[in-house]
Amino acid sequence: MAEEAVPARPIVGTAAEHASTEVPEAAPGDTVADVLALLRRRAFDSVSVIAVVDGERLVGVVPIERLLIAPDGQPMRDLVDPSAPVVAPTTDQERAVWAALRRGRLGVAVVDDEGRYRGVLPPRRLVGVLVQEHEKDLARLGGFGGSSRSAREATAEPVPRRLWHRLPWLVLGLIGSVAAAGVIDSFEQSLNRQILLAIFLPGVVYLADAVGTQTETLVIRGLSVGVSIRTVAWREIVTGALLGVLLAATFWVITVLVWGNAAVATAVALALLAACSIATLVAMALPWILHRCGRDPAFGSGPLATVVQDFLSIASYFLIATALL
């Protein structure tokens, strides 16, 4: 004996998830008096619209306002609203809500590809979806990928969970700091020969971090509202390179005027240009990678990007200085 087919569950976030069949239904030939009698006999999820159904096929919907002012003997087929919105079960819930709002209607009928009636999104559910989507948009603007509920939980979570979310990234930062210290130690002879290199190192690292932080903030904001990394990549690369050029030129002039060492000024300026360009690339790549891996870039990008930028900035600084000096 064949097993009875189990109806498929509606997809989360679609019109089918919110469609209700607990609304008044009438046949095309039913009169207004018949429907009014039906409304008096039982309670419904909503009576804002009456679904006019011929078998399984939707003829249309009748707003309650039309029903109440129509003569008792008028058939329901004559009262059908020709501009009432109709959506498919797989329609995104937000699109279904906007279909109702654009036409100023209090309900949206749901009909499948074969024309079969699947229910109505009544006003209460339309408002619920609207609030849910509004909360999602606010959460994305705050850098969270879920809902405002997850955003509130992230800001009010207890200390142990805060540590769990943040400490692993900071441990990676600690490891990177140790590696950066090893790079500096390996260039000890260069520092002994030219002490100015040690003086300018913190400035180069700071400026590279600052440029990277600006790019990182812009990228995370974009990802949180659905902006593709491709949209900002080229402009950010050019911007990072131009910032590096401007900062390097300014730094070169100041160093020559104050310290009078053109060779060191040139080496540091070129290192600053390289560090700012590298920081821009790292600041774009890491949030995108974390986002693609399903991790919140708001937690991991900052510490991880900082240590990677610092390591690469220090390495490029000493490599360029050693080659030129």
PAKE-429986 format. One record per residue: residue number from 1; residue in three letters; x, y, z of N, C-alpha, C in turn. Coordinates in pm, whole numbers, m for minus. Layout:
BEGIN
   pos   code      nxx      nyy      nzz     caxx     cayy     cazz      cxx      cyy      czz
   NUM    ALA        X        Y        Z        X        Y        Z        X        Y        Z
...
This chain:
BEGIN
   pos   code      nxx      nyy      nzz     caxx     cayy     cazz      cxx      cyy      czz
     1    MET       85     m119        0        0        0        0       89      125        0
     2    ALA       63      216      m88      148      336      m99      129      424       21
     3    GLU      240      483       66      234      573      180      169      705      137
     4    GLU       94      763      231       29      891      203      134     1002      197
     5    ALA      126     1086       96      224     1192       79      214     1292      192
     6    VAL      328     1334      242      333     1435      348      349     1571      284
     7    PRO      259     1666      313      272     1798      251      401     1866      290
     8    ALA      461     1934      193      588     2001      220      568     2118      315
     9    ARG      664     2136      405      658     2247      497      690     2376      424
    10    PRO      622     2487      457      650     2613      389      791     2661      419
    11    ILE      851     2723      321      986     2775      336      982     2897      427
    12    VAL     1075     2900      521     1081     3011      616     1108     3141      541
    13    GLY     1034     3245      576     1056     3375      515      979     3396      386
    14    THR      883     3307      355      804     3320      233      658     3347      267
    15    ALA      580     3380      164      438     3406      185      365     3283      238
    16    ALA      408     3163      195      342     3041      239      351     3022      390
    17    GLU      461     3070      451      478     3054      595      372     3132      672
    18    HIS      324     3242      616      232     3330      689       88     3321      638
    19    ALA       64     3245      532      m71     3235      476     m164     3164      574
    20    SER     m282     3217      589     m382     3158      678     m504     3115      596
    21    THR     m554     2997      628     m679     2951      566     m798     2975      658
    22    GLU     m769     3034      775     m876     3065      871     m936     3202      839
    23    VAL     m978     3217      713    m1047     3339      669    m1176     3295      601
    24    PRO    m1275     3383      594    m1402     3343      532    m1384     3307      385
    25    GLU    m1449     3198      343    m1449     3156      203    m1592     3148      153
    26    ALA    m1608     3180       25    m1740     3176      m35    m1728     3127     m178
    27    ALA    m1834     3065     m228    m1840     3025     m369    m1882     3146     m452
    28    PRO    m1848     3147     m581    m1885     3262     m665    m2034     3294     m664
    29    GLY    m2120     3191     m651    m2264     3214     m653    m2325     3246     m518
    30    ASP    m2248     3235     m411    m2302     3269     m279    m2340     3416     m275
    31    THR    m2445     3447     m201    m2490     3585     m190    m2427     3653      m69
    32    VAL    m2443     3784      m64    m2393     3861       50    m2459     3813      178
    33    ALA    m2588     3782      173    m2659     3735      291    m2599     3603      340
    34    ASP    m2561     3514      248    m2500     3386      287    m2368     3410      362
    35    VAL    m2288     3500      312    m2157     3525      374    m2173     3592      510
    36    LEU    m2267     3686      521    m2290     3752      650    m2337     3651      754
    37    ALA    m2418     3558      712    m2461     3452      804    m2343     3367      847
    38    LEU    m2251     3339      754    m2131     3262      787    m2046     3336      890
    39    LEU    m2031     3466      875    m1950     3545      968    m2010     3544     1108
    40    ARG    m2140     3532     1117    m2204     3531     1249    m2193     3395     1317
    41    ARG    m2170     3290     1238    m2170     3154     1294    m2039     3115     1361
    42    ARG    m1925     3169     1316    m1796     3123     1368    m1693     3236     1366
    43    ALA    m1586     3214     1440    m1477     3312     1446    m1371     3275     1344
    44    PHE    m1305     3377     1291    m1199     3358     1192    m1072     3427     1239
    45    ASP     m962     3389     1176     m835     3454     1203     m841     3601     1162
    46    SER     m913     3629     1053     m933     3765     1006    m1054     3767      914
    47    VAL    m1127     3877      916    m1241     3894      825    m1221     4018      738
    48    SER    m1097     4061      722    m1071     4180      642    m1102     4157      495
    49    VAL    m1083     4033      449    m1120     3997      312    m1188     3861      313
    50    ILE    m1273     3841      214    m1340     3712      197    m1286     3650       68
    51    ALA    m1236     3528       77    m1182     3460      m40    m1296     3395     m118
    52    VAL    m1307     3428     m245    m1408     3367     m332    m1338     3256     m409
    53    VAL    m1378     3130     m380    m1307     3013     m430    m1404     2924     m507
    54    ASP    m1360     2882     m627    m1437     2788     m708    m1362     2656     m708
    55    GLY    m1402     2564     m620    m1327     2441     m601    m1199     2472     m526
    56    GLU    m1082     2448     m595     m953     2485     m535     m897     2613     m595
    57    ARG     m967     2671     m691     m912     2785     m764     m970     2915     m710
    58    LEU     m882     3011     m692     m922     3141     m639     m983     3226     m750
    59    VAL    m1104     3272     m727    m1169     3365     m820    m1125     3508     m788
    60    GLY    m1111     3536     m660    m1068     3670     m617    m1101     3688     m470
    61    VAL    m1078     3807     m420    m1110     3839     m281    m1202     3959     m278
    62    VAL    m1284     3963     m173    m1380     4072     m154    m1346     4142      m23
    63    PRO    m1313     4270      m25    m1287     4343      100    m1414     4350      184
    64    ILE    m1396     4347      315    m1511     4348      405    m1596     4474      385
    65    GLU    m1531     4585      346    m1605     4710      325    m1706     4694      212
    66    ARG    m1667     4627      103    m1759     4605       m9    m1875     4516       32
    67    LEU    m1843     4415      112    m1946     4321      153    m2054     4391      236
    68    LEU    m2012     4476      328    m2107     4536      423    m2203     4634      356
    69    ILE    m2165     4695      245    m2254     4793      181    m2329     4735       62
    70    ALA    m2303     4608       27    m2367     4546      m89    m2506     4494      m52
    71    PRO    m2597     4486     m148    m2731     4429     m124    m2721     4282      m84
    72    ASP    m2814     4235       m4    m2809     4098       46    m2811     3994      m65
    73    GLY    m2877     4023     m173    m2891     3923     m278    m2781     3925     m382
    74    GLN    m2685     4012     m371    m2581     4022     m474    m2482     3906     m461
    75    PRO    m2450     3840     m574    m2354     3729     m568    m2212     3779     m543
    76    MET    m2130     3695     m482    m1995     3733     m443    m1905     3758     m563
    77    ARG    m1931     3689     m674    m1846     3707     m792    m1848     3852     m842
    78    ASP    m1960     3923     m813    m1973     4061     m859    m1897     4159     m771
    79    LEU    m1854     4116     m654    m1788     4206     m559    m1637     4188     m555
    80    VAL    m1585     4096     m636    m1442     4066     m632    m1361     4191     m666
    81    ASP    m1256     4217     m588    m1169     4332     m608    m1069     4299     m720
    82    PRO    m1078     4365     m835     m990     4330     m948     m843     4368     m925
    83    SER     m817     4461     m834     m678     4505     m812     m617     4445     m686
    84    ALA     m682     4345     m628     m628     4284     m507     m497     4211     m539
    85    PRO     m395     4225     m455     m267     4160     m483     m274     4009     m462
    86    VAL     m206     3936     m548     m195     3790     m540      m48     3753     m555
    87    VAL        2     3667     m466      142     3627     m472      153     3475     m470
    88    ALA      270     3425     m509      297     3281     m506      341     3240     m366
    89    PRO      328     3112     m332      371     3067     m199      519     3093     m172
    90    THR      602     3090     m277      747     3108     m258      790     3254     m259
    91    THR      696     3346     m274      729     3488     m274      790     3527     m140
    92    ASP      898     3603     m143      959     3650      m19      857     3728       62
    93    GLN      860     3708      194      759     3768      281      758     3921      272
    94    GLU      877     3981      254      882     4127      245      816     4176      117
    95    ARG      839     4104        6      775     4142     m120      623     4129     m111
    96    ALA      577     4026      m38      433     4008      m22      371     4124       55
    97    VAL      440     4170      159      390     4283      237      384     4409      151
    98    TRP      491     4433       75      492     4553       m7      388     4548     m118
    99    ALA      353     4428     m163      246     4416     m263      114     4468     m206
   100    ALA       89     4441      m78      m32     4491      m13      m25     4641       12
   101    LEU       91     4688       59      104     4830       93       95     4918      m30
   102    ARG      155     4874     m140      152     4956     m261       10     4975     m313
   103    ARG      m76     4875     m294     m213     4884     m344     m311     4923     m235
   104    GLY     m262     4947     m114     m350     4990       m5     m452     4885       34
   105    ARG     m413     4757       32     m505     4649       65     m473     4588      201
   106    LEU     m572     4526      263     m557     4468      397     m530     4319      395
   107    GLY     m509     4263      279     m480     4120      271     m417     4086      138
   108    VAL     m341     3977      136     m276     3930       14     m312     3783       m5
   109    ALA     m372     3750     m119     m406     3611     m147     m283     3536     m196
   110    VAL     m272     3409     m157     m160     3325     m196     m213     3215     m287
   111    VAL     m157     3208     m408     m202     3111     m509      m79     3044     m568
   112    ASP      m81     2910     m580       37     2841     m633       40     2849     m785
   113    ASP      142     2785     m844      162     2793     m988       49     2731    m1069
   114    GLU      m25     2643    m1007     m137     2577    m1076     m268     2648    m1050
   115    GLY     m263     2765     m987     m384     2843     m963     m464     2802     m842
   116    ARG     m409     2712     m759     m483     2666     m641     m467     2763     m525
   117    TYR     m577     2787     m457     m581     2880     m344     m510     2820     m224
   118    ARG     m417     2899     m162     m339     2849      m49     m356     2932       77
   119    GLY     m443     3033       73     m469     3112      192     m451     3260      168
   120    VAL     m459     3336      277     m451     3481      272     m356     3528      382
   121    LEU     m275     3629      350     m196     3697      453     m282     3808      510
   122    PRO     m339     3789      630     m427     3890      689     m347     4007      747
   123    PRO     m414     4116      785     m343     4235      833     m249     4208      950
   124    ARG     m291     4126     1046     m206     4101     1163      m74     4039     1122
   125    ARG      m77     3947     1027       48     3883      983      130     3976      894
   126    LEU       62     4061      817      134     4159      737      214     4254      826
   127    VAL      150     4299      935      218     4388     1028      334     4315     1096
   128    GLY      313     4189     1132      419     4110     1195      541     4096     1106
   129    VAL      517     4069      977      628     4057      883      698     4191      867
   130    LEU      621     4299      861      678     4432      845      769     4466      962
   131    VAL      725     4436     1085      807     4462     1203      933     4375     1201
   132    GLN      917     4248     1164     1031     4156     1158     1136     4204     1059
   133    GLU     1091     4246      940     1186     4293      839     1251     4424      882
   134    HIS     1176     4508      950     1232     4634     1000     1342     4606     1102
   135    GLU     1319     4509     1190     1420     4474     1289     1545     4417     1222
   136    LYS     1526     4338     1118     1640     4283     1046     1725     4394      984
   137    ASP     1657     4492      923     1730     4603      862     1808     4682      965
   138    LEU     1749     4706     1081     1819     4777     1186     1939     4696     1236
   139    ALA     1920     4564     1245     2030     4479     1291     2145     4480     1192
   140    ARG     2114     4475     1061     2219     4478      960     2297     4609      965
   141    LEU     2224     4719      987     2291     4849      996     2385     4854     1115
   142    GLY     2357     4772     1217     2445     4766     1333     2558     4666     1316
   143    GLY     2565     4600     1201     2675     4506     1176     2644     4364     1215
   144    PHE     2517     4330     1238     2478     4195     1274     2408     4130     1157
   145    GLY     2431     4000     1140     2374     3931     1025     2238     3871     1049
   146    GLY     2191     3866     1174     2064     3803     1202     1954     3903     1221
   147    SER     1897     3907     1342     1788     3997     1371     1829     4090     1483
   148    SER     1738     4184     1515     1767     4275     1625     1773     4200     1757
   149    ARG     1708     4085     1763     1718     4004     1884     1863     3960     1907
   150    SER     1928     3912     1800     2068     3872     1815     2156     3991     1846
   151    ALA     2120     4108     1791     2197     4229     1821     2186     4264     1968
   152    ARG     2065     4257     2023     2047     4287     2165     2119     4185     2251
   153    GLU     2114     4058     2211     2183     3954     2288     2333     3977     2289
   154    ALA     2387     4021     2173     2531     4043     2166     2576     4156     2256
   155    THR     2491     4259     2274     2529     4372     2358     2500     4347     2506
   156    ALA     2412     4250     2537     2376     4225     2676     2419     4088     2725
   157    GLU     2501     4015     2646     2540     3881     2684     2632     3883     2806
   158    PRO     2633     3777     2885     2715     3773     3007     2864     3770     2975
   159    VAL     2944     3794     3081     3089     3804     3065     3151     3678     3004
   160    PRO     3115     3556     3047     3176     3437     2987     3158     3429     2835
   161    ARG     3038     3464     2786     3016     3459     2640     3091     3571     2570
   162    ARG     3103     3686     2635     3183     3793     2577     3328     3747     2559
   163    LEU     3379     3682     2661     3516     3631     2653     3529     3528     2542
   164    TRP     3430     3440     2531     3434     3334     2430     3435     3392     2289
   165    HIS     3359     3501     2268     3352     3561     2136     3477     3640     2100
   166    ARG     3544     3695     2200     3653     3789     2172     3793     3733     2195
   167    LEU     3808     3649     2298     3941     3605     2338     4017     3531     2229
   168    PRO     3953     3438     2154     4031     3366     2049     4096     3460     1950
   169    TRP     4025     3566     1909     4083     3660     1814     4200     3735     1876
   170    LEU     4188     3769     2004     4296     3841     2070     4417     3751     2092
   171    VAL     4393     3621     2114     4506     3528     2125     4582     3522     1993
   172    LEU     4508     3522     1883     4574     3528     1752     4656     3657     1738
   173    GLY     4599     3766     1790     4672     3892     1789     4800     3886     1871
   174    LEU     4793     3817     1986     4912     3802     2069     5021     3723     1997
   175    ILE     4979     3616     1930     5075     3536     1854     5138     3620     1743
   176    GLY     5056     3699     1676     5109     3786     1571     5204     3891     1625
   177    SER     5176     3943     1745     5265     4042     1806     5401     3982     1836
   178    VAL     5400     3858     1883     5527     3790     1909     5604     3771     1778
   179    ALA     5532     3736     1671     5596     3719     1541     5654     3851     1491
   180    ALA     5577     3961     1512     5627     4092     1471     5752     4130     1549
   181    ALA     5754     4097     1679     5874     4124     1760     5993     4046     1706
   182    GLY     5969     3924     1659     6076     3845     1600     6130     3908     1473
   183    VAL     6041     3969     1393     6086     4037     1271     6176     4155     1307
   184    ILE     6134     4233     1407     6215     4348     1448     6351     4302     1499
   185    ASP     6351     4194     1576     6476     4144     1631     6572     4099     1521
   186    SER     6516     4043     1414     6601     3994     1305     6668     4108     1229
   187    PHE     6616     4231     1243     6676     4347     1177     6749     4436     1279
   188    GLU     6800     4374     1383     6868     4450     1488     6988     4527     1434
   189    GLN     7063     4467     1344     7181     4534     1290     7143     4660     1212
   190    SER     7033     4652     1139     6987     4770     1066     6950     4882     1162
   191    LEU     6886     4848     1272     6850     4948     1372     6973     5009     1436
   192    ASN     7076     4925     1460     7199     4977     1520     7271     5074     1426
   193    ARG     7264     5045     1294     7331     5131     1199     7257     5263     1179
   194    GLN     7125     5258     1186     7047     5379     1159     6934     5387     1263
   195    ILE     6961     5461     1372     6866     5468     1482     6735     5536     1443
   196    LEU     6739     5620     1338     6616     5686     1293     6508     5586     1252
   197    LEU     6551     5469     1206     6452     5368     1166     6363     5329     1284
   198    ALA     6421     5318     1402     6343     5284     1521     6247     5395     1558
   199    ILE     6288     5520     1536     6203     5634     1570     6078     5638     1483
   200    PHE     6093     5605     1355     5980     5619     1262     5891     5495     1254
   201    LEU     5936     5383     1308     5859     5259     1298     5718     5271     1357
   202    PRO     5700     5325     1479     5563     5335     1534     5470     5418     1446
   203    GLY     5523     5526     1386     5440     5608     1300     5392     5536     1177
   204    VAL     5481     5459     1115     5442     5383      996     5335     5280     1030
   205    VAL     5355     5209     1141     5259     5106     1181     5124     5170     1215
   206    TYR     5126     5282     1286     5001     5348     1324     4924     5394     1201
   207    LEU     4991     5463     1109     4923     5516      991     4866     5404      905
   208    ALA     4940     5293      892     4887     5179      816     4763     5122      884
   209    ASP     4767     5111     1017     4650     5062     1091     4531     5155     1074
   210    ALA     4556     5286     1077     4448     5383     1064     4381     5373      927
   211    VAL     4462     5362      822     4406     5347      687     4327     5217      677
   212    GLY     4383     5109      732     4314     4980      729     4184     4982      806
   213    THR     4181     5050      922     4060     5057     1003     3948     5130      928
   214    GLN     3983     5237      858     3881     5308      780     3820     5218      673
   215    THR     3906     5147      601     3857     5055      498     3775     4943      558
   216    GLU     3823     4887      668     3754     4776      734     3615     4817      779
   217    THR     3602     4937      837     3471     4986      882     3376     5000      764
   218    LEU     3425     5055      655     3341     5072      537     3295     4938      482
   219    VAL     3387     4840      476     3353     4708      421     3251     4637      509
   220    ILE     3270     4640      641     3176     4572      732     3039     4636      724
   221    ARG     3034     4768      717     2905     4835      699     2838     4789      570
   222    GLY     2917     4782      463     2860     4739      336     2809     4597      340
   223    LEU     2888     4506      398     2845     4366      408     2719     4353      492
   224    SER     2706     4436      596     2591     4425      686     2461     4463      618
   225    VAL     2469     4545      511     2347     4584      439     2342     4522      299
   226    GLY     2425     4420      276     2416     4345      151     2493     4401       34
   227    VAL     2588     4493       59     2669     4549      m49     2782     4452      m81
   228    SER     2796     4416     m208     2900     4323     m249     3037     4386     m237
   229    ILE     3137     4303     m203     3274     4351     m192     3324     4403     m327
   230    ARG     3270     4349     m435     3312     4395     m568     3274     4540     m592
   231    THR     3168     4585     m525     3122     4722     m544     3222     4823     m493
   232    VAL     3295     4789     m388     3386     4885     m324     3533     4853     m345
   233    ALA     3565     4734     m395     3705     4687     m398     3796     4781     m476
   234    TRP     3762     4808     m602     3852     4887     m685     3870     5028     m630
   235    ARG     3761     5092     m589     3771     5228     m538     3850     5234     m408
   236    GLU     3836     5131     m323     3912     5130     m198     4061     5105     m224
   237    ILE     4092     5020     m321     4233     4997     m355     4298     5126     m403
   238    VAL     4229     5197     m493     4282     5323     m543     4294     5426     m430
   239    THR     4191     5432     m346     4193     5527     m234     4308     5497     m138
   240    GLY     4329     5369     m106     4438     5332      m16     4573     5368      m74
   241    ALA     4591     5345     m204     4718     5379     m268     4740     5530     m269
   242    LEU     4636     5608     m299     4649     5753     m298     4677     5807     m159
   243    LEU     4611     5751      m59     4641     5792       79     4786     5764      113
   244    GLY     4835     5647       69     4975     5613       92     5069     5712       27
   245    VAL     5038     5753      m97     5122     5849     m169     5124     5984      m96
   246    LEU     5006     6033      m59     4997     6163        8     5068     6162      143
   247    LEU     5046     6056      222     5111     6047      352     5263     6033      337
   248    ALA     5305     5952      239     5449     5933      217     5516     6063      175
   249    ALA     5452     6139       84     5510     6265       38     5521     6365      153
   250    THR     5415     6373      233     5417     6465      349     5525     6423      448
   251    PHE     5532     6293      472     5632     6242      567     5774     6269      517
   252    TRP     5797     6254      388     5932     6277      332     5976     6421      352
   253    VAL     5887     6514      323     5920     6656      339     5952     6689      485
   254    ILE     5867     6642      576     5889     6672      719     6019     6610      768
   255    THR     6048     6486      727     6170     6418      773     6295     6487      722
   256    VAL     6293     6529      597     6410     6598      542     6431     6732      612
   257    LEU     6322     6806      636     6335     6937      699     6379     6927      845
   258    VAL     6329     6828      918     6357     6819     1061     6486     6743     1089
   259    TRP     6505     6628     1021     6621     6544     1051     6733     6556      946
   260    GLY     6703     6609      832     6803     6631      730     6863     6506      670
   261    ASN     6789     6395      670     6841     6269      616     6749     6223      503
   262    ALA     6786     6257      381     6702     6226      266     6694     6077      240
   263    ALA     6802     6002      266     6801     5858      240     6701     5787      330
   264    VAL     6704     5819      460     6609     5758      554     6467     5803      520
   265    ALA     6453     5931      485     6319     5982      451     6262     5907      332
   266    THR     6343     5879      233     6296     5807      114     6257     5664      150
   267    ALA     6339     5598      230     6310     5461      269     6181     5452      349
   268    VAL     6165     5544      445     6044     5541      529     5921     5578      446
   269    ALA     5934     5673      355     5820     5713      272     5773     5598      184
   270    LEU     5868     5528      122     5830     5412       40     5768     5302      124
   271    ALA     5823     5282      245     5766     5181      334     5625     5219      377
   272    LEU     5603     5348      399     5469     5395      436     5370     5374      322
   273    LEU     5413     5401      199     5327     5376       83     5291     5229       73
   274    ALA     5389     5141       89     5363     4996       81     5272     4951      195
   275    ALA     5297     5003      317     5218     4960      433     5072     5001      419
   276    CYS     5045     5123      371     4907     5168      355     4834     5088      248
   277    SER     4904     5055      140     4842     4975       34     4811     4835       83
   278    ILE     4905     4775      156     4885     4640      210     4770     4640      311
   279    ALA     4766     4742      396     4661     4750      498     4523     4757      434
   280    THR     4512     4830      324     4383     4840      254     4338     4703      202
   281    LEU     4429     4629      143     4396     4495       91     4355     4401      203
   282    VAL     4431     4402      313     4400     4314      426     4265     4351      486
   283    ALA     4238     4481      500     4114     4527      560     3992     4492      476
   284    MET     4010     4474      346     3898     4430      261     3885     4278      262
   285    ALA     3997     4209      260     3993     4064      245     3940     3992      369
   286    LEU     3988     4031      487     3951     3957      607     3802     3964      641
   287    PRO     3737     4082      641     3592     4082      666     3515     3999      565
   288    TRP     3558     4006      438     3489     3929      334     3504     3779      359
   289    ILE     3625     3734      396     3648     3592      422     3565     3546      542
   290    LEU     3565     3623      650     3487     3587      768     3338     3583      736
   291    HIS     3293     3679      657     3152     3684      618     3115     3561      536
   292    ARG     3201     3522      443     3176     3404      360     3177     3276      442
   293    CYS     3253     3274      551     3261     3156      638     3150     3153      742
   294    GLY     3060     3252      739     2949     3254      832     2984     3308      969
   295    ARG     3100     3373      983     3140     3433     1110     3111     3582     1108
   296    ASP     3082     3637     1226     3051     3779     1235     3180     3860     1219
   297    PRO     3196     3937     1111     3319     4014     1092     3338     4124     1194
   298    ALA     3231     4163     1264     3244     4269     1364     3333     4226     1480
   299    PHE     3336     4094     1511     3419     4044     1621     3562     4015     1576
   300    GLY     3577     3947     1463     3708     3894     1426     3794     3982     1341
   301    SER     3732     4071     1261     3811     4148     1165     3911     4240     1233
   302    GLY     3866     4311     1336     3953     4410     1399     4083     4353     1452
   303    PRO     4077     4259     1548     4202     4203     1602     4287     4132     1498
   304    LEU     4222     4052     1411     4298     3975     1313     4360     4067     1208
   305    ALA     4282     4164     1160     4335     4256     1059     4449     4338     1117
   306    THR     4438     4379     1242     4543     4461     1303     4676     4386     1309
   307    VAL     4671     4261     1355     4798     4188     1369     4858     4155     1233
   308    VAL     4774     4122     1134     4826     4094     1000     4886     4221      939
   309    GLN     4813     4333      953     4864     4459      900     4996     4498      967
   310    ASP     5002     4484     1100     5125     4521     1171     5242     4435     1127
   311    PHE     5218     4306     1116     5326     4214     1076     5378     4249      937
   312    LEU     5287     4268      843     5328     4298      706     5389     4438      695
   313    SER     5336     4533      773     5392     4668      771     5536     4669      822
   314    ILE     5560     4598      933     5695     4593      990     5791     4522      895
   315    ALA     5745     4410      838     5831     4335      746     5867     4419      624
   316    SER     5766     4484      562     5794     4566      444     5881     4686      480
   317    TYR     5861     4742      599     5941     4857      644     6089     4822      648
   318    PHE     6123     4712      713     6264     4676      726     6323     4623      596
   319    LEU     6242     4555      517     6294     4507      389     6330     4625      297
   320    ILE     6242     4724      292     6269     4842      207     6386     4921      263
   321    ALA     6387     4940      398     6497     5016      459     6631     4948      440
   322    THR     6633     4816      454     6759     4742      436     6808     4750      292
   323    ALA     6713     4741      197     6752     4745       55     6807     4882       16
   324    LEU     6753     4991       73     6793     5126       34     6909     5181      116
   325    LEU     6920     5131      241     7022     5189      328     7138     5091      351
